[in-house]
Amino acid sequence: MFDYTGNNRIARPHDLIWLDAAGALEGPVPKWAVQALADDAPVVIRRAPRQGDRLPVGVRGASRGERHADWIDASAIRSCRTPESLAAAHVWSGQARRDEIPAIAARADVAAIFKRFGMPWGVTGAVGYELATGQPVAHVESDLDLLVRRPEPLARDEAAALCSVLAAASARCDVQVETPTGAMALAEWASSASRVLVKSDAGPFLSSDPWSAAASDDVARCDAAIPGAG
């Protein structure tokens, strides 16, 4: 599987990718997506079964209705930004946007909370896209979408404590926890539910232990489709 040049790291859901050429998508591609790539917009790695160096990606346009799922060859990658790199580099919008958008203004609260918990984190969704590109895609009602990649188990009481503290942030935070088997909502893992919904490349499933290598022995497969943007 493809590793980013110089980083020795595999492309993962939510990573933002810039392509060498607008024609890198396999297509067919809607006109708005062609224009977005011509304007040097990034694509995002989405959830789908991997096919060697073919990577599943999504393109976002100017409106919520403009979303396009496609594939690229890893050789077309020019550069990337991860959710964690956006948080670590403190690349945030100007004061006007912080004053206007609560989810952007909440950054300071969130950074302090994750520092207190000693937990690496990243920014995804509209706010992450805006921070990476400078395009004002977040709006007043946007959530602050966050990602926590946890190769090791997260205790449910710790998840509940984190949820409780984040609830006091100045904007609503929607946190996804990435485990070796897929991603789940922090709020679900913090709840008393015996099983939680995990979104994997192969599809969503219910599990009582999202870190288990044998999770497929403990799941009920769902018919719902995985969202195109991962």
C-alpha positions in Angstrom: 0.0 0.0 0.0 1.2 3.5 -0.8 3.2 5.5 1.8 3.4 9.3 1.6 6.8 10.3 0.3 9.1 11.1 3.2 6.4 10.2 5.9 6.4 6.4 5.6 2.7 6.5 6.4 -0.3 5.0 4.8 -3.2 7.2 3.5 -6.0 7.1 6.1 -9.6 8.3 6.2 -10.0 12.1 6.7 -6.5 12.9 5.2 -6.7 15.8 2.7 -4.8 15.1 -0.5 -3.7 17.5 -3.2 -3.3 16.0 -6.7 -0.8 16.5 -9.4 -3.4 17.0 -12.1 -7.2 17.7 -12.3 -7.5 14.6 -14.4 -6.3 12.3 -11.7 -9.8 11.1 -10.8 -11.0 8.0 -12.6 -14.4 9.5 -13.4 -16.9 10.2 -14.8 -16.5 13.5 -12.9 -19.2 16.2 -12.6 -18.3 19.6 -13.9 -18.2 21.3 -10.5 -15.7 18.7 -9.3 -13.5 19.2 -12.3 -13.5 22.9 -11.6 -12.8 22.4 -7.9 -9.7 20.3 -8.7 -8.7 22.9 -11.4 -8.8 25.4 -8.5 -6.4 23.2 -6.6 -9.0 21.9 -4.1 -7.9 18.8 -2.1 -9.7 15.5 -2.0 -10.3 13.6 1.2 -9.5 9.9 1.8 -12.9 8.2 2.3 -13.9 4.7 3.6 -14.0 2.0 1.1 -12.1 -1.3 0.5 -8.6 -0.6 -0.6 -7.4 -1.8 -4.0 -3.6 -1.7 -3.9 -2.4 1.7 -4.9 -5.9 2.8 -5.8 -7.2 5.0 -3.1 -10.9 6.0 -2.4 -11.4 9.7 -2.3 -14.2 12.3 -2.0 -14.4 15.7 -3.6 -16.5 18.5 -2.0 -17.9 21.5 -3.8 -19.4 24.8 -2.7 -22.7 23.3 -1.4 -23.7 20.3 0.7 -25.2 18.7 -2.4 -21.9 18.8 -4.2 -20.1 15.6 -3.0 -18.4 13.2 -5.4 -16.9 9.8 -4.6 -14.1 8.6 -6.8 -10.7 6.9 -6.9 -7.2 8.0 -7.6 -3.9 6.3 -8.1 -1.4 6.9 -5.3 1.1 8.2 -7.8 -1.1 11.2 -8.4 -0.6 12.5 -4.9 1.4 15.8 -4.7 1.0 16.6 -1.0 -1.2 15.9 2.0 -2.5 17.4 5.3 -3.7 15.2 8.1 -6.2 16.2 10.8 -3.5 16.0 13.4 -1.1 18.2 11.4 -3.8 20.9 11.3 -4.1 20.8 15.0 -0.4 20.6 15.7 0.6 23.4 13.4 -2.0 25.7 14.9 -3.1 26.8 11.5 -6.3 28.7 12.3 -8.4 31.2 10.5 -8.1 35.0 11.0 -9.8 36.9 13.8 -12.8 37.8 11.7 -13.7 34.1 11.1 -13.0 33.2 14.7 -15.5 35.9 15.8 -18.0 34.7 13.2 -17.8 30.9 13.5 -18.2 29.4 17.0 -16.7 26.1 15.9 -13.5 27.9 14.9 -13.4 30.0 18.0 -13.7 26.7 20.1 -10.2 25.7 19.1 -8.5 27.1 22.2 -11.0 25.3 24.5 -10.5 22.0 22.6 -6.7 22.2 22.5 -6.6 22.7 26.3 -8.9 19.8 26.9 -7.0 17.3 24.8 -3.7 18.5 26.3 -5.2 17.8 29.8 -6.2 14.3 28.7 -2.8 13.7 27.0 -4.5 12.7 23.9 -3.5 13.4 20.2 -6.3 14.8 18.2 -7.1 16.3 14.8 -9.7 18.5 13.0 -11.9 17.2 10.2 -15.2 18.3 8.5 -15.9 21.8 7.3 -13.6 23.5 9.9 -10.7 21.2 9.0 -11.2 21.9 5.3 -11.3 25.6 5.9 -8.2 25.6 8.0 -6.3 23.5 5.3 -7.5 25.5 2.3 -8.5 29.0 3.5 -11.9 28.5 1.8 -14.7 29.8 4.1 -16.8 26.7 4.0 -17.7 26.5 7.8 -20.8 28.3 8.9 -22.3 29.6 12.2 -24.1 26.3 12.9 -21.1 24.0 12.0 -20.0 21.5 14.5 -16.3 21.2 15.4 -15.6 17.7 13.9 -12.7 16.1 15.7 -10.7 12.8 15.2 -8.9 10.8 17.8 -6.9 7.9 16.4 -6.5 5.2 19.2 -4.6 2.1 18.3 -4.8 1.1 21.9 -8.2 0.7 23.8 -9.8 3.8 25.4 -11.5 3.0 28.7 -15.2 3.8 28.7 -15.0 5.9 31.8 -12.2 8.0 30.3 -14.4 8.4 27.2 -17.3 9.6 29.4 -15.0 12.0 31.2 -13.8 13.5 27.9 -17.3 13.8 26.6 -18.4 15.6 29.7 -15.6 18.2 29.5 -16.0 18.7 25.7 -19.7 19.4 26.3 -18.7 22.6 28.0 -16.7 23.9 25.0 -18.0 27.0 23.2 -19.2 25.0 20.2 -20.7 21.5 19.8 -17.9 18.9 19.3 -18.5 15.7 17.2 -15.7 13.3 18.0 -14.9 10.2 16.1 -12.5 7.6 17.6 -10.5 5.7 15.1 -9.7 2.1 16.2 -7.8 -0.7 14.3 -11.2 -2.0 13.1 -12.8 1.4 12.1 -14.3 4.6 13.6 -17.0 5.1 16.2 -18.6 8.1 17.9 -16.9 9.0 21.2 -20.4 9.7 22.6 -21.5 6.1 21.9 -18.5 4.6 23.5 -19.1 6.9 26.5 -22.6 5.6 26.8 -24.0 2.5 28.5 -24.7 0.8 25.1 -23.4 -2.8 25.1 -22.4 -2.5 21.4 -21.4 0.6 19.3 -21.6 1.3 15.6 -18.2 1.0 13.9 -17.6 2.4 10.4 -15.0 0.3 8.6 -13.7 0.3 5.0 -15.8 -2.9 4.4 -19.0 -1.4 5.9 -20.6 -0.6 9.3 -21.0 -3.1 12.0 -21.9 -3.3 15.7 -19.3 -4.4 18.2 -18.7 -4.6 22.0 -14.9 -4.3 21.5 -13.9 -2.1 18.5 -10.2 -2.9 19.2 -10.6 -6.6 18.9 -8.8 -8.3 16.0 -11.7 -10.7 16.0 -14.4 -8.0 15.9 -16.2 -9.8 13.0 -17.0 -12.6 15.5 -18.8 -10.1 17.7 -20.8 -8.0 15.2 -24.2 -7.7 13.5 -23.6 -6.4 10.0 -25.8 -3.4 9.0 -27.3 -2.6 5.7 -26.6 1.2 5.9 -24.0 2.6 3.5 -20.8 4.2 4.7 -20.9 8.0 4.1 -18.7 8.9 1.0 -16.4 11.2 2.8 -15.4 8.7 5.5 
